[in-house]
Amino acid sequence: MPKLGAKSTFGAVSSVRNFMNVVREIDFDDVRDRAEQVPKVLLLSTELDAAREAAGQLFGDQPERYVELRAWADSDKIDFSRYDVVIVTDPGNTALFDRVRKSGSRSRSENVFFLANGSESDGAPADRLQTELMSAMTELAPSFGRFFPPFRSAAVKAIVDDSARANAQFALISNIPAVIPILGSFVAVGADLIVLTKNQVMMSYKIAAAHGRDLHDQTGVIRELAPVVGAGFLWRSIAREATSFLPMAAGTIPKVVIAYAGTFSVGRTIDYYYRFGKKPSKEQLDTYVKQATELAAKLDLPGRSDRSADKDAGQPDVDG
């Protein structure tokens, strides 16, 4: 993977040192420890062969290296509480999923997921489950992406979506007093923007974890990414897009949208860098900004017109 130049592009930051001081205040240890721990996954079916086939669809080659496969006939010997995730597949439609969820040996059921039936060539059920699982178990996304490459795309999406929503929530609650021109000014403006920056830095670290990067050189990971996410283009473009299509009834709206869309765009940019080993082009960045602002326009925010809210009915709100 090519190394990026050492020179920073954080235009409004007085120095890279100021940004790195913010980074050093963040405790990465918990994220690193969880990301480096293989998730405990149980894949259960009526027959062991069915479980093995489903594992291949979800986890790729040699799934039994990390995933435990069991048949329901052995359920009385299984301590379900040992697992982070339980996946059920039921080719014969025997209501196995309901039996597992209602099993008296279980202490919880929110980590039980169902792989729908599909042909061997049909990857849609596996894709849907990967997305559902990562969205529901976001705290496991860095480790799932790290140890299970077929889950990486869904894991990164969950990390980015969760971080963007968190920053939107924070912007709404704190009513940040200034529109964000570029990422670097987060450090210079004040405590509220520093919180958003820290959330983005943590998101970046989680994406690095999902892509299998060395997590022990924490400062090095962020320094490598600084030129990737620091270009003023993202924030200037997002600010321009956000203020062009949103109603101005509530002064907080543009700031919330910028916090959401900026975080989303930065996350997509980092993912691109780890996948392809280079910064995305300006055209690709334009695409990310467009996607981000379109998603942000669907947030349930105060001050939006009833017509706009009706149009976006069914879309996830800021708390989603």
C-alpha positions, 0 to 999 in steps of 0.5 A: 500500500502506498505511503502518503506524504507527511505534509498535512492538508489541514488548512485551518489547523495551526499545526499537525501537532495540535491535531495529534494532541487531540488524537492522544487524548483518545483512549483506543485500548478498548476498541483495539482489544475488542477488535483483536478478539475473534467473535464467538459465533455459533451457526446452528441448523437442523443438520450439520451439513446444512450448517456447514453450507450456510457457513460457507455462504456467510464466511467464505472458505474454511469457516470452521476456523473461527465459527462453531457449527452445531446441529439442533440435536446437540442443543442440550449440550450447548451453552448459548451464553458463550457466544456473541452471535448465534446464526440459525439456518433452517432449510427444511422450514421446521421453525428452528429459529423460534425454538432457538429464541425460546430455548430455556437455556438461553439468557438473551435472544437479541443476538440470534439471527436467521439466514433465510433460505436461498439457492447456492448461487443466490448471495442475497440472503447472505448479504442481507444477513451480513448487513442486518447483523452488523447494523444490530451488533455495531460494537462487533463490526471492527472484529467481524470485518477484521476476521471475516472478510465477507463481512467487511463491507457491511461492517464498515457501513455499520461503523460509518452509519453509527458514527454519522448518526452519533455526530448528528445527535451531538450537533443537534443537542449542542447546537454547535455555533459555527458552520464547519468549513473544514475538518481542521477547524474542529480543533480550533473552534472549541470543545463541541467541535473537538468532540465531533473530531474525536468521534471521527478519529475513533471511526477512522480507527475502527475502519482501520481495525475492520481492514486488518491494520496494525492497531498498536501504532495508534498515532501512526494509523491516524497520522497516515489517514490525516492527509486522506480526510483532511482535505478542505474539499469535503467540508466546503462541498458539504457546507455548500450542499447542505445550505442549498437544499435545507429550509432555514427555519431552524438554525441548527439544521445545517450544522446537524446535516454538516456533522452527519454528512461530513462524518459519512463522507470521511468514513467512505473516503477512509474505506476507499483508501484501505480498499484501493491504497490511494486517495479517492479522486475528486469525482469520487469525493463528489459522489460521496458528498452527494450520497451523504447530503442526500442521506442527511436530507432524510434525517428527522430534524426540527424545523423541516416542513410537514411535506418534507417529513411526509416525503421521507416517511419511513426513513431512519431518524437521527436516533436510528 
